[in-house]
């Protein structure tokens, strides 16, 4: 069985070596890059299953890398940050990170979070669907196995988290989700703090799909997708 591959982008060699050693001991295949640019170049060659990304890098911000990777790849991201401000952490989530951990950290916690992210990422991509199964609602068409979303025949570019959020809402049309429920379902952990990352993703979905009438706000509660009339 092929080993799960982790790409580590971390400019502190001591930390990168510690992470690589700990992950290798747990059966992962790792590769480390000390700069953001070299890390981005390595993605296509190494084809990682997860990106372990430092927030502060010498050449390009981890946030910028997160944004680039999210737009071009379906790779889960665990960010490592020395920042403790909740606003900064939420920003990372809004740009596509799946989780974050603050320095100093315990390698065992890194491994536990990686396993959780990978498990949920696998579930999101293998939902026991037939290869040709589509979701259709009015003029919104989703091809599940290709992770393609179209409206009026035009392809809409969504980030992985936007796609998962849309699928969750459309598969449960009429059901009201609280922000906390969506965070747990899509991001995969109990989020302590500001829940605005859900609001941001909802706003982006509405704008990209022009779906203000379909994705509804239930004031004081959360969100739901319009239920098709009988």
C-alpha positions as CSV (number, residue, x, y, z in Angstrom):
1,X,0.0,0.0,0.0
2,X,1.4,3.4,-1.0
3,X,2.4,5.6,1.9
4,X,0.5,8.9,2.6
5,X,2.7,11.7,1.5
6,X,3.2,14.9,3.6
7,X,4.9,18.0,2.1
8,X,6.4,20.2,4.8
9,X,7.1,23.8,4.0
10,X,9.0,25.2,6.9
11,X,12.1,27.5,6.9
12,X,13.2,26.4,10.4
13,X,15.3,23.3,9.6
14,X,15.2,22.1,13.2
15,X,11.4,22.2,13.2
16,X,11.2,20.6,9.7
17,X,13.5,17.8,10.8
18,X,11.5,17.2,13.9
19,X,8.2,17.0,12.0
20,X,9.8,14.8,9.3
21,X,11.2,12.4,11.9
22,X,7.9,12.2,13.8
23,X,5.8,11.7,10.7
24,X,8.2,9.1,9.2
25,X,8.0,7.1,12.5
26,X,4.2,7.1,12.1
27,X,4.5,5.6,8.6
28,X,4.1,8.8,6.5
29,X,6.4,9.6,3.6
30,X,7.6,13.2,3.9
31,X,9.5,15.8,2.0
32,X,10.6,19.2,3.3
33,X,11.2,22.5,1.6
34,X,12.6,25.6,3.3
35,X,10.9,28.3,1.2
36,X,7.5,29.0,-0.1
37,X,8.5,29.2,-3.8
38,X,10.4,25.9,-3.7
39,X,7.4,24.3,-1.8
40,X,5.0,25.4,-4.5
41,X,7.2,24.0,-7.2
42,X,7.5,20.7,-5.4
43,X,3.7,20.2,-5.2
44,X,3.3,18.8,-8.7
45,X,6.4,16.6,-8.5
46,X,5.8,15.2,-5.0
47,X,1.9,15.1,-5.3
48,X,1.3,15.3,-1.5
49,X,-1.8,14.0,0.3
50,X,-1.5,16.9,2.8
51,X,0.5,20.1,3.1
52,X,2.0,21.1,6.4
53,X,2.6,24.8,6.0
54,X,4.4,27.3,8.1
55,X,2.6,30.7,8.3
56,X,5.8,32.8,8.3
57,X,8.2,32.1,5.5
58,X,11.2,34.1,4.2
59,X,10.0,34.7,0.6
60,X,6.2,34.3,0.4
61,X,3.5,34.3,3.1
62,X,2.0,31.0,4.1
63,X,-1.4,32.6,3.6
64,X,-0.5,33.4,0.0
65,X,0.6,29.8,-0.5
66,X,-2.6,28.6,1.1
67,X,-4.6,30.8,-1.4
68,X,-2.7,29.5,-4.4
69,X,-2.9,25.9,-3.4
70,X,-6.6,26.1,-2.7
71,X,-7.3,27.6,-6.0
72,X,-5.3,25.1,-8.0
73,X,-5.3,21.8,-6.0
74,X,-7.5,19.7,-3.9
75,X,-4.9,19.2,-1.1
76,X,-5.8,19.6,2.6
77,X,-3.6,22.1,4.5
78,X,-2.6,22.2,8.1
79,X,-1.0,25.6,9.0
80,X,1.6,26.0,11.7
81,X,1.6,29.5,13.2
82,X,3.3,31.4,16.0
83,X,0.4,33.8,15.9
84,X,-2.2,33.5,18.7
85,X,-4.6,36.2,17.5
86,X,-7.9,34.5,16.6
87,X,-8.5,36.9,13.7
88,X,-5.3,35.7,12.1
89,X,-6.3,32.1,12.5
90,X,-9.7,32.7,11.0
91,X,-8.1,34.4,8.0
92,X,-6.1,31.2,7.4
93,X,-9.3,29.2,7.4
94,X,-11.1,31.6,5.1
95,X,-8.2,31.3,2.6
96,X,-8.6,27.5,2.5
97,X,-6.7,26.0,5.4
98,X,-8.3,22.9,7.0
99,X,-6.8,23.5,10.4
100,X,-4.1,25.3,12.3
101,X,-1.8,24.6,15.2
102,X,0.1,27.1,17.3
103,X,3.8,27.0,18.1
104,X,5.1,25.5,20.4
105,X,3.4,22.2,19.6
106,X,3.6,18.6,20.4
107,X,4.3,16.4,17.4
108,X,1.7,13.9,18.7
109,X,-1.0,16.6,18.3
110,X,0.3,17.4,14.8
111,X,-0.1,13.7,13.9
112,X,-3.6,13.4,15.4
113,X,-4.8,16.5,13.5
114,X,-3.3,15.2,10.3
115,X,-5.1,11.9,10.7
116,X,-8.4,13.7,11.4
117,X,-8.0,16.0,8.3
118,X,-7.1,13.1,6.0
119,X,-10.0,11.0,7.2
120,X,-12.5,13.8,6.6
121,X,-10.9,14.7,3.3
122,X,-11.3,11.1,2.2
123,X,-14.9,11.0,3.3
124,X,-15.6,14.2,1.4
125,X,-14.1,12.8,-1.8
126,X,-15.6,9.3,-1.4
127,X,-19.2,9.6,-0.3
128,X,-20.4,6.2,-1.6
129,X,-21.7,7.7,-4.8
130,X,-21.9,6.1,-8.2
131,X,-19.4,7.5,-10.8
132,X,-22.1,9.1,-12.9
133,X,-24.2,10.6,-10.0
134,X,-25.0,14.2,-10.4
135,X,-26.9,16.7,-8.3
136,X,-29.3,19.0,-10.2
137,X,-31.3,21.9,-8.7
138,X,-32.9,24.3,-11.0
139,X,-30.1,25.6,-13.1
140,X,-27.3,24.5,-10.8
141,X,-25.7,21.2,-11.9
142,X,-23.0,19.3,-9.9
143,X,-20.9,16.5,-11.3
144,X,-19.8,14.8,-8.1
145,X,-16.9,12.6,-9.2
146,X,-15.3,15.4,-11.2
147,X,-16.1,18.0,-8.5
148,X,-17.5,20.3,-11.2
149,X,-20.2,22.8,-10.6
150,X,-22.1,24.5,-13.4
151,X,-24.8,27.1,-13.6
152,X,-26.7,27.7,-16.8
153,X,-24.0,25.4,-18.4
154,X,-21.1,27.6,-17.3
155,X,-18.5,26.1,-15.0
156,X,-18.1,27.8,-11.7
157,X,-14.7,27.7,-10.0
158,X,-15.1,26.8,-6.3
159,X,-12.5,26.1,-3.6
160,X,-12.6,22.7,-2.0
161,X,-14.3,24.1,1.1
162,X,-16.9,26.0,-1.0
163,X,-17.6,22.8,-2.9
164,X,-18.1,20.8,0.3
165,X,-20.3,23.5,1.8
166,X,-22.5,23.6,-1.3
167,X,-22.8,19.8,-1.4
168,X,-23.7,19.7,2.3
169,X,-26.4,22.3,1.9
170,X,-27.8,20.9,-1.4
171,X,-27.9,17.3,-0.1
172,X,-30.0,18.6,2.8
173,X,-32.3,21.1,1.1
174,X,-34.6,22.7,3.6
175,X,-32.5,21.7,6.6
176,X,-31.2,24.5,8.8
177,X,-27.6,24.3,9.8
178,X,-26.0,26.4,12.5
179,X,-22.6,27.9,11.9
180,X,-21.1,25.5,14.4
181,X,-22.6,22.5,12.7
182,X,-21.2,23.6,9.4
183,X,-17.7,24.2,10.9
184,X,-17.8,20.7,12.4
185,X,-19.1,19.1,9.2
186,X,-16.9,20.9,6.7
187,X,-13.7,21.9,8.6
188,X,-13.8,18.8,10.9
189,X,-13.3,20.1,14.4
190,X,-14.9,22.1,17.1
191,X,-14.0,25.7,16.4
192,X,-13.5,27.9,19.4
193,X,-14.0,31.6,18.6
194,X,-15.3,33.6,15.7
195,X,-17.6,31.7,13.3
196,X,-17.3,34.3,10.6
197,X,-15.4,31.9,8.3
198,X,-18.7,30.2,7.5
199,X,-20.3,33.6,6.7
200,X,-17.4,34.4,4.4
201,X,-17.7,31.1,2.5
202,X,-21.5,31.5,2.3
203,X,-21.1,35.0,0.8
204,X,-18.6,33.7,-1.7
205,X,-20.9,30.9,-2.7
206,X,-23.8,33.2,-3.2
207,X,-21.7,35.6,-5.3
208,X,-20.1,32.9,-7.5
209,X,-23.4,31.1,-8.1
210,X,-25.6,34.2,-8.0
211,X,-27.6,32.1,-5.5
212,X,-28.9,34.7,-3.0
213,X,-32.4,33.2,-3.4
214,X,-31.3,29.6,-3.0
215,X,-28.8,29.9,-0.1
216,X,-30.9,31.5,2.6
217,X,-30.0,33.0,6.0
218,X,-32.1,31.9,8.9
219,X,-31.5,34.9,11.2
220,X,-30.2,34.0,14.6
221,X,-29.7,30.4,13.6
222,X,-27.7,29.7,10.5
223,X,-28.2,28.8,6.9
224,X,-30.2,26.5,4.6
225,X,-30.6,25.7,0.9
226,X,-34.0,26.4,-0.6
227,X,-36.2,23.3,-0.6
228,X,-37.6,22.5,-4.0
229,X,-41.4,23.0,-4.1
230,X,-43.5,19.9,-4.6
